[in-house]
Amino acid sequence: MSNTDTARSFFEACETGQGWDRCKEWCHDGAPFACQADALAEIDSLAGYTEWTKGILGPIRDGH
């Protein structure tokens, strides 16, 4: 799988709310996460971000 394919697969899984269980196949354990959004200020790992995305998209059927 190319780097582009890996990135696309991760992005699609993450941004459709599939959570860390699905996203971790394309990531290193303990991968850090940082952003400037206040809503995400306390999230410091990629696992945390993917779970946050899962939680925010959970109630939205077919959310992207």
N, CA, C and O atoms as a Tripos MOL2 file, in Angstrom:
@<TRIPOS>MOLECULE
protein
  256   255    64     0     0
PROTEIN
NO_CHARGES

@<TRIPOS>ATOM
      1 N           0.8590   -1.1740    0.0000 N.3       1 MET1
      2 CA          0.0000    0.0000    0.0000 C.3       1 MET1
      3 C           0.9040    1.2360    0.0000 C.2       1 MET1
      4 O           1.8450    1.3240    0.7890 O.2       1 MET1
      5 N           0.6160    2.1680   -0.8740 N.am      2 SER2
      6 CA          1.4130    3.3960   -0.9500 C.3       2 SER2
      7 C           1.0920    4.3120    0.2330 C.2       2 SER2
      8 O           0.0870    4.1290    0.9190 O.2       2 SER2
      9 N           1.9550    5.2910    0.4570 N.am      3 ASN3
     10 CA          1.6970    6.2660    1.5230 C.3       3 ASN3
     11 C           0.3830    7.0040    1.2870 C.2       3 ASN3
     12 O          -0.3520    7.2980    2.2290 O.2       3 ASN3
     13 N           0.0990    7.2960    0.0360 N.am      4 THR4
     14 CA         -1.1520    7.9820   -0.2930 C.3       4 THR4
     15 C          -2.3510    7.1030    0.0400 C.2       4 THR4
     16 O          -3.3390    7.5790    0.5990 O.2       4 THR4
     17 N          -2.2630    5.8310   -0.3020 N.am      5 ASP5
     18 CA         -3.3620    4.9120    0.0060 C.3       5 ASP5
     19 C          -3.5530    4.7660    1.5040 C.2       5 ASP5
     20 O          -4.6830    4.7250    1.9890 O.2       5 ASP5
     21 N          -2.4380    4.6860    2.2460 N.am      6 THR6
     22 CA         -2.5040    4.5820    3.7060 C.3       6 THR6
     23 C          -3.1670    5.8170    4.2970 C.2       6 THR6
     24 O          -4.0600    5.7090    5.1390 O.2       6 THR6
     25 N          -2.7250    6.9970    3.8510 N.am      7 ALA7
     26 CA         -3.3020    8.2490    4.3560 C.3       7 ALA7
     27 C          -4.7870    8.3410    4.0300 C.2       7 ALA7
     28 O          -5.5860    8.7520    4.8720 O.2       7 ALA7
     29 N          -5.1540    7.9650    2.8230 N.am      8 ARG8
     30 CA         -6.5580    8.0290    2.4130 C.3       8 ARG8
     31 C          -7.4170    7.0650    3.2390 C.2       8 ARG8
     32 O          -8.5230    7.4110    3.6540 O.2       8 ARG8
     33 N          -6.9040    5.8660    3.4690 N.am      9 SER9
     34 CA         -7.6400    4.8820    4.2600 C.3       9 SER9
     35 C          -7.8380    5.3630    5.6910 C.2       9 SER9
     36 O          -8.9290    5.2480    6.2490 O.2       9 SER9
     37 N          -6.7620    5.9070    6.2880 N.am     10 PHE10
     38 CA         -6.8810    6.4440    7.6480 C.3      10 PHE10
     39 C          -7.8810    7.5900    7.6850 C.2      10 PHE10
     40 O          -8.7670    7.6150    8.5400 O.2      10 PHE10
     41 N          -7.7450    8.5340    6.7670 N.am     11 PHE11
     42 CA         -8.6150    9.7090    6.7520 C.3      11 PHE11
     43 C         -10.0750    9.2980    6.6300 C.2      11 PHE11
     44 O         -10.9310    9.7980    7.3600 O.2      11 PHE11
     45 N         -10.3540    8.3930    5.7120 N.am     12 GLU12
     46 CA        -11.7390    7.9570    5.5120 C.3      12 GLU12
     47 C         -12.2940    7.3000    6.7790 C.2      12 GLU12
     48 O         -13.4230    7.5870    7.1790 O.2      12 GLU12
     49 N         -11.5200    6.4330    7.4050 N.am     13 ALA13
     50 CA        -11.9720    5.7620    8.6330 C.3      13 ALA13
     51 C         -12.1530    6.7650    9.7710 C.2      13 ALA13
     52 O         -13.1400    6.7110   10.5050 O.2      13 ALA13
     53 N         -11.1980    7.6720    9.9100 N.am     14 CYS14
     54 CA        -11.2480    8.6560   11.0010 C.3      14 CYS14
     55 C         -12.4110    9.6270   10.8210 C.2      14 CYS14
     56 O         -13.1980    9.8470   11.7410 O.2      14 CYS14
     57 N         -12.5060   10.1920    9.6480 N.am     15 GLU15
     58 CA        -13.4820   11.2540    9.4220 C.3      15 GLU15
     59 C         -14.8980   10.7480    9.1750 C.2      15 GLU15
     60 O         -15.8090   11.5470    8.9590 O.2      15 GLU15
     61 N         -15.0940    9.4440    9.2030 N.am     16 THR16
     62 CA        -16.4510    8.8980    9.1490 C.3      16 THR16
     63 C         -16.8280    8.2760   10.4890 C.2      16 THR16
     64 O         -17.8390    7.5820   10.5970 O.2      16 THR16
     65 N         -16.0020    8.5310   11.5170 N.am     17 GLY17
     66 CA        -16.3440    8.1370   12.8770 C.3      17 GLY17
     67 C         -16.1920    6.6640   13.1990 C.2      17 GLY17
     68 O         -16.9470    6.1310   14.0120 O.2      17 GLY17
     69 N         -15.2240    5.9880   12.5760 N.am     18 GLN18
     70 CA        -15.0440    4.5650   12.8370 C.3      18 GLN18
     71 C         -14.2070    4.2750   14.0770 C.2      18 GLN18
     72 O         -14.1140    3.1240   14.5030 O.2      18 GLN18
     73 N         -13.5990    5.3010   14.6590 N.am     19 GLY19
     74 CA        -12.9010    5.1490   15.9250 C.3      19 GLY19
     75 C         -11.5320    4.4970   15.8340 C.2      19 GLY19
     76 O         -11.0800    4.0780   14.7680 O.2      19 GLY19
     77 N         -10.8840    4.4270   17.0040 N.am     20 TRP20
     78 CA         -9.5140    3.9380   17.0840 C.3      20 TRP20
     79 C          -9.3900    2.4710   16.7050 C.2      20 TRP20
     80 O          -8.3890    2.0790   16.1050 O.2      20 TRP20
     81 N         -10.3690    1.6590   17.0350 N.am     21 ASP21
     82 CA        -10.2810    0.2380   16.6910 C.3      21 ASP21
     83 C         -10.0550    0.0320   15.2010 C.2      21 ASP21
     84 O          -9.3420   -0.8910   14.8060 O.2      21 ASP21
     85 N         -10.6380    0.8600   14.3920 N.am     22 ARG22
     86 CA        -10.4490    0.7610   12.9360 C.3      22 ARG22
     87 C          -9.2120    1.5360   12.4800 C.2      22 ARG22
     88 O          -8.4790    1.0600   11.6130 O.2      22 ARG22
     89 N          -8.9700    2.6960   13.0330 N.am     23 CYS23
     90 CA         -7.8860    3.5750   12.5780 C.3      23 CYS23
     91 C          -6.4930    3.1040   12.9960 C.2      23 CYS23
     92 O          -5.5130    3.4240   12.3230 O.2      23 CYS23
     93 N          -6.3870    2.3630   14.0770 N.am     24 LYS24
     94 CA         -5.0720    2.0130   14.6040 C.3      24 LYS24
     95 C          -4.2340    1.1710   13.6620 C.2      24 LYS24
     96 O          -3.0150    1.1110   13.8200 O.2      24 LYS24
     97 N          -4.8440    0.5260   12.6970 N.am     25 GLU25
     98 CA         -4.0740   -0.2920   11.7620 C.3      25 GLU25
     99 C          -3.1190    0.5570   10.9200 C.2      25 GLU25
    100 O          -2.1380    0.0350   10.3900 O.2      25 GLU25
    101 N          -3.3920    1.8520   10.7920 N.am     26 TRP26
    102 CA         -2.5530    2.7330    9.9970 C.3      26 TRP26
    103 C          -1.7010    3.6790   10.8430 C.2      26 TRP26
    104 O          -1.0970    4.6060   10.3050 O.2      26 TRP26
    105 N          -1.6450    3.4600   12.1540 N.am     27 CYS27
    106 CA         -0.9630    4.4010   13.0580 C.3      27 CYS27
    107 C          -0.0110    3.6830   14.0080 C.2      27 CYS27
    108 O          -0.1060    2.4750   14.2240 O.2      27 CYS27
    109 N           0.9000    4.4580   14.5610 N.am     28 HIS28
    110 CA          1.7830    3.9510   15.6060 C.3      28 HIS28
    111 C           1.0760    4.0860   16.9510 C.2      28 HIS28
    112 O           0.3560    5.0580   17.1800 O.2      28 HIS28
    113 N           1.2780    3.1150   17.8400 N.am     29 ASP29
    114 CA          0.7500    3.2440   19.1970 C.3      29 ASP29
    115 C           1.3540    4.4890   19.8380 C.2      29 ASP29
    116 O           2.5470    4.7540   19.6940 O.2      29 ASP29
    117 N           0.5440    5.2320   20.5300 N.am     30 GLY30
    118 CA          1.0150    6.4320   21.2130 C.3      30 GLY30
    119 C           1.2260    7.6280   20.3060 C.2      30 GLY30
    120 O           1.8480    8.6050   20.7230 O.2      30 GLY30
    121 N           0.7260    7.5830   19.0710 N.am     31 ALA31
    122 CA          0.8910    8.7100   18.1500 C.3      31 ALA31
    123 C           0.2850    9.9710   18.7590 C.2      31 ALA31
    124 O          -0.8640    9.9540   19.2010 O.2      31 ALA31
    125 N           1.0460   11.0650   18.7870 N.am     32 PRO32
    126 CA          0.5280   12.3000   19.3830 C.3      32 PRO32
    127 C          -0.4430   13.0190   18.4550 C.2      32 PRO32
    128 O          -0.4810   12.7730   17.2500 O.2      32 PRO32
    129 N          -1.2180   13.9030   19.0430 N.am     33 PHE33
    130 CA         -2.1750   14.7210   18.3040 C.3      33 PHE33
    131 C          -2.1360   16.1180   18.9000 C.2      33 PHE33
    132 O          -2.0720   16.2730   20.1200 O.2      33 PHE33
    133 N          -2.1740   17.1310   18.0530 N.am     34 ALA34
    134 CA         -2.2370   18.5190   18.5090 C.3      34 ALA34
    135 C          -3.0110   19.3330   17.4860 C.2      34 ALA34
    136 O          -2.9400   19.0750   16.2850 O.2      34 ALA34
    137 N          -3.7440   20.3100   17.9730 N.am     35 CYS35
    138 CA         -4.4340   21.2430   17.0920 C.3      35 CYS35
    139 C          -4.7050   22.5270   17.8620 C.2      35 CYS35
    140 O          -4.4580   22.6030   19.0660 O.2      35 CYS35
    141 N          -5.2090   23.5230   17.1670 N.am     36 GLN36
    142 CA         -5.4600   24.8200   17.7930 C.3      36 GLN36
    143 C          -6.9160   25.0290   18.1820 C.2      36 GLN36
    144 O          -7.2550   26.0890   18.7090 O.2      36 GLN36
    145 N          -7.7690   24.0740   17.9440 N.am     37 ALA37
    146 CA         -9.1940   24.2170   18.2650 C.3      37 ALA37
    147 C          -9.4300   24.0290   19.7550 C.2      37 ALA37
    148 O          -8.9910   23.0330   20.3290 O.2      37 ALA37
    149 N         -10.1110   24.9620   20.3830 N.am     38 ASP38
    150 CA        -10.3990   24.8750   21.8140 C.3      38 ASP38
    151 C         -11.1520   23.6020   22.1920 C.2      38 ASP38
    152 O         -10.9260   23.0360   23.2610 O.2      38 ASP38
    153 N         -12.0410   23.1590   21.3170 N.am     39 ALA39
    154 CA        -12.8380   21.9660   21.6120 C.3      39 ALA39
    155 C         -11.9780   20.7160   21.7550 C.2      39 ALA39
    156 O         -12.3900   19.7500   22.3970 O.2      39 ALA39
    157 N         -10.7940   20.7280   21.1650 N.am     40 LEU40
    158 CA         -9.9000   19.5650   21.1880 C.3      40 LEU40
    159 C          -8.6500   19.8080   22.0310 C.2      40 LEU40
    160 O          -7.7090   19.0160   21.9780 O.2      40 LEU40
    161 N          -8.6280   20.8670   22.7890 N.am     41 ALA41
    162 CA         -7.4280   21.2700   23.5310 C.3      41 ALA41
    163 C          -6.9030   20.1900   24.4750 C.2      41 ALA41
    164 O          -5.6950   20.1090   24.6930 O.2      41 ALA41
    165 N          -7.7670   19.3730   25.0290 N.am     42 GLU42
    166 CA         -7.3270   18.3670   25.9950 C.3      42 GLU42
    167 C          -7.0090   17.0150   25.3600 C.2      42 GLU42
    168 O          -6.5840   16.0930   26.0550 O.2      42 GLU42
    169 N          -7.2070   16.8900   24.0780 N.am     43 ILE43
    170 CA         -6.8950   15.6400   23.3900 C.3      43 ILE43
    171 C          -5.4520   15.7000   22.9160 C.2      43 ILE43
    172 O          -5.0720   16.6040   22.1720 O.2      43 ILE43
    173 N          -4.6500   14.7350   23.3510 N.am     44 ASP44
    174 CA         -3.2240   14.7650   23.0100 C.3      44 ASP44
    175 C          -2.7230   13.5170   22.2950 C.2      44 ASP44
    176 O          -1.5170   13.3450   22.1140 O.2      44 ASP44
    177 N          -3.6490   12.6420   21.8850 N.am     45 SER45
    178 CA         -3.2400   11.4440   21.1520 C.3      45 SER45
    179 C          -4.1390   11.2450   19.9410 C.2      45 SER45
    180 O          -5.2880   11.6880   19.9200 O.2      45 SER45
    181 N          -3.6010   10.5780   18.9440 N.am     46 LEU46
    182 CA         -4.3970   10.2850   17.7650 C.3      46 LEU46
    183 C          -5.5410    9.3450   18.1180 C.2      46 LEU46
    184 O          -6.6340    9.4600   17.5630 O.2      46 LEU46
    185 N          -5.2970    8.4230   19.0310 N.am     47 ALA47
    186 CA         -6.3730    7.5360   19.4960 C.3      47 ALA47
    187 C          -7.5070    8.3620   20.0990 C.2      47 ALA47
    188 O          -8.6800    8.0990   19.8350 O.2      47 ALA47
    189 N          -7.1550    9.3540   20.9050 N.am     48 GLY48
    190 CA         -8.1680   10.2190   21.5050 C.3      48 GLY48
    191 C          -8.9560   10.9920   20.4650 C.2      48 GLY48
    192 O         -10.1720   11.1360   20.5850 O.2      48 GLY48
    193 N          -8.2670   11.4920   19.4400 N.am     49 TYR49
    194 CA         -8.9500   12.2380   18.3910 C.3      49 TYR49
    195 C          -9.9050   11.3410   17.6060 C.2      49 TYR49
    196 O         -11.0310   11.7450   17.3150 O.2      49 TYR49
    197 N          -9.4700   10.1370   17.2630 N.am     50 THR50
    198 CA        -10.3500    9.2490   16.4950 C.3      50 THR50
    199 C         -11.5780    8.8500   17.3090 C.2      50 THR50
    200 O         -12.6620    8.6750   16.7520 O.2      50 THR50
    201 N         -11.4160    8.7060   18.6060 N.am     51 GLU51
    202 CA        -12.5700    8.3970   19.4600 C.3      51 GLU51
    203 C         -13.4750    9.6160   19.6160 C.2      51 GLU51
    204 O         -14.6960    9.4730   19.6830 O.2      51 GLU51
    205 N         -12.8910   10.8150   19.6740 N.am     52 TRP52
    206 CA        -13.6870   12.0430   19.7350 C.3      52 TRP52
    207 C         -14.5250   12.1610   18.4590 C.2      52 TRP52
    208 O         -15.7150   12.4740   18.5130 O.2      52 TRP52
    209 N         -13.8860   11.9060   17.3080 N.am     53 THR53
    210 CA        -14.5910   11.9730   16.0360 C.3      53 THR53
    211 C         -15.7200   10.9430   16.0000 C.2      53 THR53
    212 O         -16.8180   11.2320   15.5230 O.2      53 THR53
    213 N         -15.4470    9.7620   16.4970 N.am     54 LYS54
    214 CA        -16.4770    8.7190   16.5690 C.3      54 LYS54
    215 C         -17.6520    9.1990   17.4140 C.2      54 LYS54
    216 O         -18.8100    9.0130   17.0390 O.2      54 LYS54
    217 N         -17.3550    9.8080   18.5420 N.am     55 GLY55
    218 CA        -18.4170   10.2900   19.4240 C.3      55 GLY55
    219 C         -19.2310   11.4120   18.8220 C.2      55 GLY55
    220 O         -20.4460   11.4680   19.0080 O.2      55 GLY55
    221 N         -18.5800   12.2970   18.1100 N.am     56 ILE56
    222 CA        -19.2940   13.4480   17.5330 C.3      56 ILE56
    223 C         -20.1190   13.0210   16.3250 C.2      56 ILE56
    224 O         -21.1720   13.6030   16.0620 O.2      56 ILE56
    225 N         -19.6560   12.0120   15.5850 N.am     57 LEU57
    226 CA        -20.3910   11.5640   14.4000 C.3      57 LEU57
    227 C         -21.3880   10.4540   14.6930 C.2      57 LEU57
    228 O         -22.2450   10.1590   13.8600 O.2      57 LEU57
    229 N         -21.2880    9.8370   15.8640 N.am     58 GLY58
    230 CA        -22.1880    8.7330   16.2220 C.3      58 GLY58
    231 C         -23.6520    9.0370   15.9990 C.2      58 GLY58
    232 O         -24.3500    8.2320   15.3820 O.2      58 GLY58
    233 N         -24.1510   10.1790   16.4820 N.am     59 PRO59
    234 CA        -25.5730   10.4780   16.3140 C.3      59 PRO59
    235 C         -25.9650   10.9160   14.8960 C.2      59 PRO59
    236 O         -27.1510   11.0180   14.5840 O.2      59 PRO59
    237 N         -24.9670   11.1740   14.0390 N.am     60 ILE60
    238 CA        -25.2580   11.6630   12.6910 C.3      60 ILE60
    239 C         -25.1510   10.5010   11.7150 C.2      60 ILE60
    240 O         -24.0500   10.0600   11.3860 O.2      60 ILE60
    241 N         -26.2460   10.0280   11.2720 N.am     61 ARG61
    242 CA        -26.2610    8.8980   10.3300 C.3      61 ARG61
    243 C         -25.5400    9.2860    9.0410 C.2      61 ARG61
    244 O         -25.8360   10.3260    8.4520 O.2      61 ARG61
    245 N         -24.6040    8.4620    8.6070 N.am     62 ASP62
    246 CA        -23.8130    8.6850    7.3980 C.3      62 ASP62
    247 C         -23.0620   10.0150    7.4260 C.2      62 ASP62
    248 O         -22.9150   10.6740    6.3960 O.2      62 ASP62
    249 N         -22.5910   10.4030    8.6090 N.am     63 GLY63
    250 CA        -21.8500   11.6640    8.7350 C.3      63 GLY63
    251 C         -20.4730   11.5970    8.1030 C.2      63 GLY63
    252 O         -19.8270   10.5490    8.1040 O.2      63 GLY63
    253 N         -20.0360   12.7070    7.5710 N.am     64 HIS64
    254 CA        -18.6960   12.8310    6.9970 C.3      64 HIS64
    255 C         -18.1040   14.1590    7.4080 C.2      64 HIS64
    256 O         -16.9740   14.4740    7.0340 O.2      64 HIS64
@<TRIPOS>BOND
     1     1     2 1
     2     2     3 1
     3     3     4 2
     4     3     5 am
     5     5     6 1
     6     6     7 1
     7     7     8 2
     8     7     9 am
     9     9    10 1
    10    10    11 1
    11    11    12 2
    12    11    13 am
    13    13    14 1
    14    14    15 1
    15    15    16 2
    16    15    17 am
    17    17    18 1
    18    18    19 1
    19    19    20 2
    20    19    21 am
    21    21    22 1
    22    22    23 1
    23    23    24 2
    24    23    25 am
    25    25    26 1
    26    26    27 1
    27    27    28 2
    28    27    29 am
    29    29    30 1
    30    30    31 1
    31    31    32 2
    32    31    33 am
    33    33    34 1
    34    34    35 1
    35    35    36 2
    36    35    37 am
    37    37    38 1
    38    38    39 1
    39    39    40 2
    40    39    41 am
    41    41    42 1
    42    42    43 1
    43    43    44 2
    44    43    45 am
    45    45    46 1
    46    46    47 1
    47    47    48 2
    48    47    49 am
    49    49    50 1
    50    50    51 1
    51    51    52 2
    52    51    53 am
    53    53    54 1
    54    54    55 1
    55    55    56 2
    56    55    57 am
    57    57    58 1
    58    58    59 1
    59    59    60 2
    60    59    61 am
    61    61    62 1
    62    62    63 1
    63    63    64 2
    64    63    65 am
    65    65    66 1
    66    66    67 1
    67    67    68 2
    68    67    69 am
    69    69    70 1
    70    70    71 1
    71    71    72 2
    72    71    73 am
    73    73    74 1
    74    74    75 1
    75    75    76 2
    76    75    77 am
    77    77    78 1
    78    78    79 1
    79    79    80 2
    80    79    81 am
    81    81    82 1
    82    82    83 1
    83    83    84 2
    84    83    85 am
    85    85    86 1
    86    86    87 1
    87    87    88 2
    88    87    89 am
    89    89    90 1
    90    90    91 1
    91    91    92 2
    92    91    93 am
    93    93    94 1
    94    94    95 1
    95    95    96 2
    96    95    97 am
    97    97    98 1
    98    98    99 1
    99    99   100 2
   100    99   101 am
   101   101   102 1
   102   102   103 1
   103   103   104 2
   104   103   105 am
   105   105   106 1
   106   106   107 1
   107   107   108 2
   108   107   109 am
   109   109   110 1
   110   110   111 1
   111   111   112 2
   112   111   113 am
   113   113   114 1
   114   114   115 1
   115   115   116 2
   116   115   117 am
   117   117   118 1
   118   118   119 1
   119   119   120 2
   120   119   121 am
   121   121   122 1
   122   122   123 1
   123   123   124 2
   124   123   125 am
   125   125   126 1
   126   126   127 1
   127   127   128 2
   128   127   129 am
   129   129   130 1
   130   130   131 1
   131   131   132 2
   132   131   133 am
   133   133   134 1
   134   134   135 1
   135   135   136 2
   136   135   137 am
   137   137   138 1
   138   138   139 1
   139   139   140 2
   140   139   141 am
   141   141   142 1
   142   142   143 1
   143   143   144 2
   144   143   145 am
   145   145   146 1
   146   146   147 1
   147   147   148 2
   148   147   149 am
   149   149   150 1
   150   150   151 1
   151   151   152 2
   152   151   153 am
   153   153   154 1
   154   154   155 1
   155   155   156 2
   156   155   157 am
   157   157   158 1
   158   158   159 1
   159   159   160 2
   160   159   161 am
   161   161   162 1
   162   162   163 1
   163   163   164 2
   164   163   165 am
   165   165   166 1
   166   166   167 1
   167   167   168 2
   168   167   169 am
   169   169   170 1
   170   170   171 1
   171   171   172 2
   172   171   173 am
   173   173   174 1
   174   174   175 1
   175   175   176 2
   176   175   177 am
   177   177   178 1
   178   178   179 1
   179   179   180 2
   180   179   181 am
   181   181   182 1
   182   182   183 1
   183   183   184 2
   184   183   185 am
   185   185   186 1
   186   186   187 1
   187   187   188 2
   188   187   189 am
   189   189   190 1
   190   190   191 1
   191   191   192 2
   192   191   193 am
   193   193   194 1
   194   194   195 1
   195   195   196 2
   196   195   197 am
   197   197   198 1
   198   198   199 1
   199   199   200 2
   200   199   201 am
   201   201   202 1
   202   202   203 1
   203   203   204 2
   204   203   205 am
   205   205   206 1
   206   206   207 1
   207   207   208 2
   208   207   209 am
   209   209   210 1
   210   210   211 1
   211   211   212 2
   212   211   213 am
   213   213   214 1
   214   214   215 1
   215   215   216 2
   216   215   217 am
   217   217   218 1
   218   218   219 1
   219   219   220 2
   220   219   221 am
   221   221   222 1
   222   222   223 1
   223   223   224 2
   224   223   225 am
   225   225   226 1
   226   226   227 1
   227   227   228 2
   228   227   229 am
   229   229   230 1
   230   230   231 1
   231   231   232 2
   232   231   233 am
   233   233   234 1
   234   234   235 1
   235   235   236 2
   236   235   237 am
   237   237   238 1
   238   238   239 1
   239   239   240 2
   240   239   241 am
   241   241   242 1
   242   242   243 1
   243   243   244 2
   244   243   245 am
   245   245   246 1
   246   246   247 1
   247   247   248 2
   248   247   249 am
   249   249   250 1
   250   250   251 1
   251   251   252 2
   252   251   253 am
   253   253   254 1
   254   254   255 1
   255   255   256 2
@<TRIPOS>SUBSTRUCTURE
     1 MET1         2 RESIDUE 1 A MET
     2 SER2         6 RESIDUE 1 A SER
     3 ASN3        10 RESIDUE 1 A ASN
     4 THR4        14 RESIDUE 1 A THR
     5 ASP5        18 RESIDUE 1 A ASP
     6 THR6        22 RESIDUE 1 A THR
     7 ALA7        26 RESIDUE 1 A ALA
     8 ARG8        30 RESIDUE 1 A ARG
     9 SER9        34 RESIDUE 1 A SER
    10 PHE10       38 RESIDUE 1 A PHE
    11 PHE11       42 RESIDUE 1 A PHE
    12 GLU12       46 RESIDUE 1 A GLU
    13 ALA13       50 RESIDUE 1 A ALA
    14 CYS14       54 RESIDUE 1 A CYS
    15 GLU15       58 RESIDUE 1 A GLU
    16 THR16       62 RESIDUE 1 A THR
    17 GLY17       66 RESIDUE 1 A GLY
    18 GLN18       70 RESIDUE 1 A GLN
    19 GLY19       74 RESIDUE 1 A GLY
    20 TRP20       78 RESIDUE 1 A TRP
    21 ASP21       82 RESIDUE 1 A ASP
    22 ARG22       86 RESIDUE 1 A ARG
    23 CYS23       90 RESIDUE 1 A CYS
    24 LYS24       94 RESIDUE 1 A LYS
    25 GLU25       98 RESIDUE 1 A GLU
    26 TRP26      102 RESIDUE 1 A TRP
    27 CYS27      106 RESIDUE 1 A CYS
    28 HIS28      110 RESIDUE 1 A HIS
    29 ASP29      114 RESIDUE 1 A ASP
    30 GLY30      118 RESIDUE 1 A GLY
    31 ALA31      122 RESIDUE 1 A ALA
    32 PRO32      126 RESIDUE 1 A PRO
    33 PHE33      130 RESIDUE 1 A PHE
    34 ALA34      134 RESIDUE 1 A ALA
    35 CYS35      138 RESIDUE 1 A CYS
    36 GLN36      142 RESIDUE 1 A GLN
    37 ALA37      146 RESIDUE 1 A ALA
    38 ASP38      150 RESIDUE 1 A ASP
    39 ALA39      154 RESIDUE 1 A ALA
    40 LEU40      158 RESIDUE 1 A LEU
    41 ALA41      162 RESIDUE 1 A ALA
    42 GLU42      166 RESIDUE 1 A GLU
    43 ILE43      170 RESIDUE 1 A ILE
    44 ASP44      174 RESIDUE 1 A ASP
    45 SER45      178 RESIDUE 1 A SER
    46 LEU46      182 RESIDUE 1 A LEU
    47 ALA47      186 RESIDUE 1 A ALA
    48 GLY48      190 RESIDUE 1 A GLY
    49 TYR49      194 RESIDUE 1 A TYR
    50 THR50      198 RESIDUE 1 A THR
    51 GLU51      202 RESIDUE 1 A GLU
    52 TRP52      206 RESIDUE 1 A TRP
    53 THR53      210 RESIDUE 1 A THR
    54 LYS54      214 RESIDUE 1 A LYS
    55 GLY55      218 RESIDUE 1 A GLY
    56 ILE56      222 RESIDUE 1 A ILE
    57 LEU57      226 RESIDUE 1 A LEU
    58 GLY58      230 RESIDUE 1 A GLY
    59 PRO59      234 RESIDUE 1 A PRO
    60 ILE60      238 RESIDUE 1 A ILE
    61 ARG61      242 RESIDUE 1 A ARG
    62 ASP62      246 RESIDUE 1 A ASP
    63 GLY63      250 RESIDUE 1 A GLY
    64 HIS64      254 RESIDUE 1 A HIS
